[in-house]
Amino acid sequence: MRATWRNLPAKRHEAGWEPGLVVPAADGSPLRTDHYFPRAEGDFPTLVVRSPYGRGVPWSPMYGMLFAEQGFHVVLQSCRGTGGSGGRFDLWRNEAADGQAMVTWLREQPWFNGILGTVGPSYLGYVQWALALDPPPELKAMVVQVGLHDPYACFHTDGALRLENALAVGVGMTYQHRGLGPLVRATLRLQRRLRAITTAQPLRGAYASALGGEVPWLDDVMTHPDANDPYWLGASPGEAAERLSVPTALTTGWYDALVDQTFEQYDRLRRAGCDAALLVGPWTHTSALQQGWPEVFAESLAWLRAHLCADPSGLRPTAVRVHVGGENAWRDLDDWPLSAAATSWFPTPGGYLTQQAPTDNTPLTSFRYDPADPTPSVGGPLLSRGAGPRDNSTLEARADVLTFTGPPLAEPVDVVGPVSARLSIATDTGYADVFTRLCDVDAQGRSLNVCDGLAQLRTGEQEPSMVTVPMGPTAHRFAADHRIRWQISGGAHPRYARNPGTGESSVTATDFTPVHLTLHADSALMLPRSTQAAQPFEGEQPGA
């Protein structure tokens, strides 16, 4: 793996390894743990990495060996019920107590010098937030990479099931700790059966053919679409950020499936007055740890050295660094979001997008969403390999996709901040989803997705309802001669489960009905325009 990485800092020490240590959990369950350490005299701080995905590749080289070579003890632990650890795995209910038990064990180790940090991506970020609910006094720094804090938001958006994410997490949680071979075979099996699984009626339980049987926790998350359901009570440790004083560095990508959660984490930390840093690259959930790993590792290492080793020499000068899409350049920002004024763009007849506000709310155009032939998903913030920016031209040629396109730009336009849409829309059944997306259309007509969002509609018969759809944050430059495009449809399948159009649950429904959606003229796409100059970062430009 080292041979595939470029521009990593030179190692400072040879690394040693103690595999298969047993750490007692809060209830005495044995938690399998590997210890990596620098082969050198002296005191070194300790990093805790807790994972439900096993302790082998990629975690052992990326977190065990690389950080030990840089002068850290690393304890890499399998969460209960995974990777040889005892007990039963539950998606979130044991991580706070088991993290505290890990710290209790550390205090008894002769090599532990009382200085502790945490690091890790995705669910390995979730366990950090769980520990931060009651941070031990030894905890001096956290590094959360493409991290999770809200399981509900990972699986649902406004009550709509994020189906493709749920299946990807199901495969990862079920197979990754069993080794690379079983994981690859399960992933390929899911890909082959994806269409059959995602179009099954009912949807519930259809995943079993790919995952080797029923997965109780996956069934639970799929059948609880209401964020206020008692099932989700206590699932999110995100409130820890509201009172945290532990310096915390956050990393995400514009096409990370958890990008919204990272920005929420940063906002909470900033409001709490916590020392926080934010890095946002041109990455997906997985490419941040692949193509983006040299940048992510360097930033993480600099943060940990600053706060665990009293060496701030590697820190960047500003709190926020973002990659600007369309320009392929990094920008250092004082904060996020910047002071920005939103610019409204309005749809007009003929598929045009204008900044001239409408004078009424008359019906503008209609389209038909048919669950039997659902509008497909193309790119975006996913956990699957289809994530990222993709050409939407074929998708936009469908009759069930509306597009409104502005004129060629005379000069570049920078959109920096959270994007949203205000939709005035009616349906004939009263039940539908609406998917809305911002695209960048180049001079050749290629339409690349920038950011998007989905909301569920509950409308009166033929009467429009006004709904605001958050479309996520972005930092994107629309170049001169490019055009801004607003795309609207009734779904994005299988990214989201099909709305049956009847008010029934998408997971248990067996009857589906087509829905006619009518867009009204007082709808608007709202784009933040930066009013603060961003400072360019003079460094190597990353690939997308």
C-alpha positions in Angstrom: 0.0 0.0 0.0 2.9 2.4 0.7 4.0 2.1 -2.9 0.6 3.4 -4.0 0.8 6.6 -2.0 2.8 9.7 -3.0 4.1 12.6 -0.9 3.7 11.0 2.5 6.1 12.5 5.1 9.2 10.4 5.8 8.8 8.0 8.7 10.6 8.9 11.9 10.8 5.4 13.5 10.5 1.8 12.8 7.2 0.4 14.0 6.5 -2.6 16.2 3.3 -4.6 16.6 1.5 -6.5 19.4 -1.5 -8.3 18.0 -4.5 -9.9 19.6 -4.5 -8.1 23.0 -7.7 -8.5 25.0 -9.3 -5.4 26.5 -12.4 -6.0 28.7 -15.5 -4.0 27.7 -17.7 -2.3 30.1 -19.6 -5.6 30.6 -16.5 -7.8 30.5 -16.8 -8.8 26.9 -13.3 -9.3 25.4 -12.5 -6.7 22.8 -9.6 -7.7 20.5 -7.0 -5.0 20.2 -3.7 -4.6 18.3 -1.0 -2.3 19.6 1.4 -0.5 17.2 4.3 1.5 18.6 7.5 3.3 17.7 10.7 1.2 18.2 12.4 4.0 20.1 13.2 5.2 23.6 11.0 7.9 25.2 7.4 8.8 25.8 4.9 9.0 23.0 1.3 9.9 22.9 -1.4 7.4 22.2 -4.1 7.2 19.4 -7.2 5.2 19.8 -8.8 3.7 16.6 -12.0 1.7 17.2 -13.5 -0.1 14.1 -16.3 -2.5 13.3 -14.6 -3.4 10.1 -11.8 -5.6 11.4 -8.1 -4.7 12.2 -6.5 -5.7 8.9 -6.2 -3.9 5.6 -6.6 -1.0 5.2 -6.7 0.0 8.9 -3.5 -1.7 9.9 -1.2 0.1 7.4 -3.1 3.4 7.2 -3.6 4.0 10.9 -1.5 1.4 12.8 1.8 1.4 10.9 1.9 5.0 9.4 1.1 6.7 12.7 3.4 4.5 14.8 6.2 5.4 12.3 5.5 9.1 13.1 5.9 8.7 16.8 2.5 7.5 18.3 1.3 4.5 20.1 -1.8 3.2 18.2 -4.4 0.9 19.7 -6.6 -0.5 17.0 -9.6 -2.2 18.4 -12.5 -4.3 16.9 -15.9 -3.1 18.2 -17.8 -5.7 20.1 -19.3 -8.5 18.0 -16.8 -7.8 15.1 -13.3 -8.9 14.2 -13.1 -11.5 16.9 -14.3 -9.3 19.8 -16.9 -10.8 22.1 -20.5 -9.6 22.7 -23.1 -8.6 20.1 -22.6 -5.8 17.7 -25.2 -3.0 17.8 -25.0 -0.2 15.4 -24.4 2.5 18.1 -25.6 1.5 21.5 -22.4 0.3 23.1 -19.7 2.6 21.7 -19.7 5.2 24.5 -19.2 2.7 27.3 -16.8 0.5 25.3 -14.7 3.6 24.5 -14.5 4.5 28.1 -13.4 0.9 28.9 -10.6 1.3 26.4 -9.3 4.4 28.2 -9.5 2.6 31.6 -7.3 -0.2 30.2 -4.9 2.3 28.7 -4.3 3.9 32.2 -2.9 0.6 33.3 -0.3 0.3 30.5 3.3 1.2 31.3 3.8 2.8 28.0 0.8 5.2 28.2 2.0 8.7 29.1 -1.5 10.2 29.8 -1.8 12.0 26.5 -4.5 10.6 24.2 -5.9 11.4 20.8 -8.5 9.7 18.5 -8.5 9.4 14.7 -10.5 7.5 12.1 -13.1 7.7 9.3 -16.8 7.0 8.9 -18.0 4.8 11.8 -14.5 5.1 13.2 -15.5 8.8 13.5 -18.8 7.9 15.2 -17.0 6.1 18.0 -15.0 9.3 18.6 -18.1 11.4 19.1 -19.4 8.7 21.4 -16.3 9.0 23.6 -16.6 12.8 23.5 -20.0 12.6 25.2 -18.0 12.4 28.4 -14.4 13.1 27.3 -11.8 11.6 29.6 -9.2 14.2 30.9 -6.5 12.5 28.9 -8.2 13.2 25.5 -6.4 16.2 24.0 -7.3 16.0 20.3 -9.7 14.3 17.8 -9.4 13.8 14.0 -12.8 12.8 12.4 -12.4 11.9 8.7 -15.5 11.6 6.5 -17.2 11.0 9.9 -20.6 9.9 11.0 -22.4 11.2 14.1 -26.1 10.8 13.1 -27.1 7.2 12.0 -30.6 8.4 11.1 -29.3 10.9 8.6 -27.1 8.2 7.1 -30.1 6.1 6.3 -32.9 8.6 5.7 -33.5 12.1 4.2 -36.7 13.8 5.2 -38.2 10.3 5.8 -37.1 8.9 2.4 -34.9 5.8 2.7 -31.4 6.3 1.4 -31.5 2.8 -0.1 -28.2 2.5 -1.8 -26.4 3.8 1.3 -28.3 1.3 3.5 -27.2 -1.6 1.3 -23.6 -0.5 1.1 -23.4 -0.2 4.9 -25.1 -3.5 5.3 -22.4 -5.2 3.2 -19.6 -3.4 4.9 -20.8 -4.1 8.4 -21.6 -7.8 7.6 -18.5 -8.7 5.7 -15.5 -6.3 6.0 -14.3 -7.8 9.3 -14.3 -11.2 7.7 -11.5 -10.3 5.4 -11.0 -8.8 1.9 -12.1 -11.9 0.0 -15.6 -12.3 1.6 -16.1 -8.5 1.3 -15.3 -8.4 -2.4 -17.5 -11.4 -3.1 -20.4 -9.9 -1.2 -20.0 -6.5 -2.9 -20.0 -8.1 -6.3 -23.0 -10.2 -5.4 -24.9 -7.0 -4.3 -24.0 -5.3 -7.6 -25.3 -8.2 -9.7 -28.6 -8.3 -7.7 -29.0 -4.6 -7.1 -31.8 -4.0 -9.6 -33.8 -7.0 -8.4 -33.3 -6.0 -4.7 -34.2 -2.4 -5.1 -37.3 -3.0 -7.3 -38.7 -5.8 -5.1 -42.3 -5.4 -3.9 -42.2 -5.2 -0.9 -38.6 -3.9 -0.5 -38.3 -5.2 3.0 -36.1 -8.3 3.3 -35.1 -8.3 -0.4 -31.5 -7.6 0.5 -31.1 -11.1 2.2 -30.1 -12.8 -1.1 -27.0 -10.5 -1.3 -26.1 -10.4 2.4 -26.5 -14.1 3.1 -29.7 -13.8 5.2 -31.5 -11.2 7.3 -29.6 -8.6 9.2 -31.7 -7.5 12.1 -30.2 -4.0 12.6 -30.5 -3.3 8.9 -34.1 -4.3 8.9 -34.6 -2.0 11.9 -33.1 1.1 10.3 -35.0 0.6 7.1 -38.4 0.3 8.8 -38.0 3.4 11.1 -38.2 6.4 8.7 -39.3 8.9 11.4 -36.4 10.8 13.1 -38.6 11.2 16.2 -39.3 7.5 16.5 -38.1 6.2 19.9 -35.9 3.7 18.0 -33.5 6.5 17.2 -33.4 7.9 20.8 -29.8 8.2 21.9 -28.4 7.1 18.5 -26.6 10.4 17.7 -23.8 11.6 20.0 -23.6 14.8 17.9 -24.6 16.9 20.9 -21.1 16.3 22.2 -19.8 18.9 19.8 -22.1 21.6 21.4 -20.0 21.6 24.6 -16.7 20.1 23.5 -13.4 21.7 24.3 -11.2 19.0 22.8 -9.5 20.4 19.6 -11.1 18.7 16.7 -10.1 18.4 13.0 -12.7 17.4 10.4 -12.3 16.1 6.9 -14.9 15.5 4.2 -15.3 15.7 0.4 -18.0 17.5 -1.6 -19.3 14.1 -2.8 -19.0 12.3 0.6 -22.2 10.6 1.6 -21.7 12.2 5.1 -20.7 15.7 3.9 -23.7 17.3 5.5 -22.9 15.7 8.9 -19.3 17.1 8.8 -20.5 20.6 8.2 -23.0 20.2 11.0 -20.2 19.0 13.3 -18.1 22.0 12.4 -20.9 24.5 13.0 -21.6 23.0 16.4 -17.9 23.1 17.4 -17.6 26.7 16.1 -20.6 27.8 18.1 -19.2 26.1 21.2 -16.0 28.0 20.9 -14.0 24.8 20.3 -10.7 24.9 18.4 -11.7 23.3 15.1 -10.4 22.8 11.6 -12.2 21.8 8.4 -10.7 20.3 5.2 -13.0 19.7 2.2 -11.6 18.1 -0.9 -12.9 17.0 -4.3 -13.6 13.6 -2.9 -16.2 10.9 -2.3 -16.5 8.9 0.9 -13.9 6.4 -0.2 -11.6 8.5 -2.5 -10.8 10.8 0.5 -8.9 7.8 1.9 -7.5 6.8 -1.5 -6.6 9.6 -3.9 -6.9 12.1 -1.1 -5.0 10.2 1.5 -1.7 12.1 1.2 -3.5 15.4 1.9 -5.8 13.8 4.6 -2.9 12.1 6.3 -0.7 15.2 6.3 -3.5 17.4 7.7 -4.4 14.8 10.4 -0.7 14.3 11.4 -0.2 18.1 11.7 -3.2 18.4 13.9 -2.2 15.6 16.2 1.4 16.8 16.5 0.2 20.3 17.3 -2.1 19.2 20.2 -0.4 16.0 21.4 3.2 16.9 20.9 3.2 20.7 21.2 4.5 21.0 17.7 2.2 23.4 15.7 4.7 23.9 12.8 2.6 21.9 10.4 -0.7 23.7 10.9 -2.2 25.7 8.1 -2.9 29.5 8.7 -6.7 29.4 8.5 -9.4 27.2 10.1 -10.9 26.1 6.8 -9.5 24.8 3.5 -11.8 23.9 0.7 -11.3 22.6 -2.9 -13.1 24.8 -5.4 -14.7 22.6 -8.1 -14.6 24.0 -11.7 -11.4 25.7 -10.9 -9.5 22.7 -9.4 -7.8 24.9 -6.8 -7.6 25.0 -3.0 -8.8 28.0 -1.0 -8.0 28.9 2.6 -11.0 30.5 4.3 -11.3 32.2 7.7 -14.5 30.3 8.5 -17.5 28.6 7.1 -19.9 29.6 6.0 -18.6 32.9 4.6 -20.7 36.0 4.8 -22.7 35.4 1.7 -25.7 36.9 -0.1 -28.0 34.4 -1.7 -28.9 35.0 -5.3 -32.3 33.7 -6.5 -32.7 32.1 -10.0 -36.2 31.4 -11.3 -37.6 28.9 -13.8 -39.4 30.2 -16.9 -41.3 28.6 -19.8 -39.1 26.9 -22.3 -36.7 25.6 -19.7 -34.8 28.8 -19.1 -33.3 30.0 -15.8 -33.4 33.7 -15.0 -32.7 36.2 -12.2 -35.9 38.1 -13.0 -38.5 37.3 -10.3 -41.9 36.1 -11.5 -45.1 38.2 -11.0 -47.4 35.3 -10.1 -47.5 31.6 -9.1 -49.2 30.2 -12.1 -48.4 26.6 -13.2 -45.3 26.5 -15.2 -44.8 22.9 -16.3 -45.7 19.3 -15.3 -44.1 15.9 -15.4 -45.1 12.3 -14.6 -43.1 10.2 -12.1 -43.7 6.4 -12.6 -42.4 4.1 -9.8 -42.5 1.3 -12.3 -39.8 3.2 -14.3 -38.2 5.3 -11.6 -35.9 8.2 -12.5 -32.4 6.8 -12.0 -29.7 8.3 -9.8 -26.5 9.5 -11.5 -23.5 10.3 -9.3 -23.7 12.5 -6.2 -22.7 11.9 -2.6 -22.9 8.1 -2.3 -21.1 5.3 -0.6 -20.9 3.2 -3.8 -18.5 3.4 -6.7 -20.9 5.5 -8.7 -20.4 8.5 -6.4 -19.0 11.9 -7.6 -19.6 14.2 -10.5 -21.0 12.5 -13.5 -22.4 13.7 -16.9 -26.2 14.1 -16.5 -27.0 14.6 -20.1 -28.6 11.2 -20.7 -30.6 11.6 -17.5 -31.8 15.0 -18.4 -33.1 13.7 -21.7 -35.8 11.7 -19.9 -39.4 13.0 -19.9 -39.6 12.8 -16.1 -36.7 15.2 -15.6 -37.1 19.0 -15.8 -34.2 21.3 -16.5 -33.9 25.0 -16.4 -30.7 26.5 -17.8 -29.3 30.0 -17.6 -27.4 31.8 -20.4 -23.7 31.4 -21.0 -21.9 33.3 -18.3 -19.9 36.4 -19.4 -17.5 35.9 -16.4 -16.9 33.3 -13.8 -19.4 32.9 -11.0 -18.3 31.5 -7.6 -21.0 29.7 -5.5 -19.6 29.2 -2.0 -21.9 28.0 0.8 -25.1 26.1 1.4 -27.4 25.8 -1.7 -31.1 25.4 -1.4 -34.3 25.4 -3.5 -37.7 26.8 -2.8 -40.3 24.8 -4.7 -43.9 25.6 -5.3 -45.3 22.3 -6.4 -48.5 20.3 -6.6 -49.2 16.6 -7.1 -52.4 14.7 -8.1 -52.1 12.0 -5.4 -50.8 14.1 -2.6 -47.7 12.0 -2.1 -44.4 12.2 -3.9 -40.7 13.0 -3.6 -39.0 15.9 -5.3 -35.3 15.7 -6.2 -33.5 18.9 -7.1 -29.9 19.3 -8.4 -27.5 22.1 -9.4 -25.4 21.3 -12.5 -22.6 23.0 -14.3 -23.0 22.8 -18.1 -19.9 23.3 -20.2 -19.5 24.7 -23.7 -19.8 21.2 -25.1 -23.1 20.6 -23.3 -21.8 18.2 -20.7 -23.9 18.7 -17.5 -22.0 17.8 -14.3 -23.8 17.6 -10.9 -22.5 19.9 -8.2 -24.9 19.4 -5.3 -28.4 18.2 -4.7 -31.2 17.3 -2.3 -34.5 15.5 -1.8 -37.7 16.2 0.1 -41.0 14.3 0.6 -44.1 16.2 -0.5 -47.5 16.2 1.2 -49.7 18.3 -1.0 -53.4 19.0 -1.3 -55.1 17.8 -4.5 -53.9 20.1 -7.4 -53.0 22.8 -4.9 -49.3 23.8 -4.7 -47.3 23.4 -1.5 -44.2 25.4 -0.8 -41.2 23.3 0.3 -37.6 24.3 0.9 -35.1 21.6 -0.1 -31.6 21.9 1.4 -29.1 20.9 -1.4 -26.0 20.8 0.6 -22.9 23.0 0.8 -20.5 23.6 -2.1 -17.6 25.6 -3.3 -17.8 25.7 -7.1 -16.7 28.1 -9.9 -18.9 28.3 -12.9 -16.4 29.3 -15.6 -17.1 31.9 -18.3 -19.2 30.4 -21.2 -20.5 27.7 -18.8 -24.2 27.7 -17.8 -26.0 27.2 -14.5 -28.6 24.4 -14.7 -31.4 23.5 -12.2 -32.6 20.0 -12.5 -35.9 18.7 -10.9 -37.4 15.2 -10.9 -39.5 12.9 -8.7 -36.6 10.8 -7.3 -33.2 9.3 -7.8 -33.3 5.5 -7.7 -31.7 3.4 -6.2 -30.0 6.2 -4.2 -33.4 6.7 -2.6 -36.2 4.1 -2.4 -39.1 4.7 -4.8 -42.0 6.7 -3.4 -45.1 4.5 -4.0 -47.3 7.6 -4.5 -49.9 6.3 -2.1 -48.7 7.5 1.3 -47.5 3.9 2.2 -44.1 3.1 3.4 -41.6 2.6 0.6 -40.2 -0.4 2.5 -43.5 -2.3 2.9 -45.6 -1.0 0.0 -46.8 -3.5 -2.6 -49.0 -1.1 -4.6 -47.4 1.8 -6.6 -49.1 4.5 -8.6 -47.7 7.1 -11.0 -47.8 10.7 -9.8 -48.1 13.9 -11.8 -46.1 16.8 -10.4 -46.8 20.4 -11.4 -44.1 23.1 -10.8 -45.3 26.7 -10.3 -43.6 29.9 -11.4 -42.8 31.2 -7.9 -40.2 28.4 -7.3 -36.5 29.5 -6.9 -33.0 28.1 -6.8 -31.0 30.0 -4.2 -27.2 30.2 -4.7 -24.8 31.8 -2.2 -22.4 34.2 -3.7 -19.2 34.7 -1.8 -18.6 38.3 -0.6 -15.2 37.5 1.1 -12.1 37.1 -0.9 -10.7 33.6 -0.5 -6.9 33.1 -0.2 -5.4 30.7 -2.7 -3.3 27.8 -1.3 -0.2 27.4 -3.3 0.2 23.7 -3.3 -0.2 20.6 -5.5 -3.6 20.5 -7.2 -5.4 17.2 -6.4 -7.2 15.1 -8.9 -11.0 14.6 -8.4 
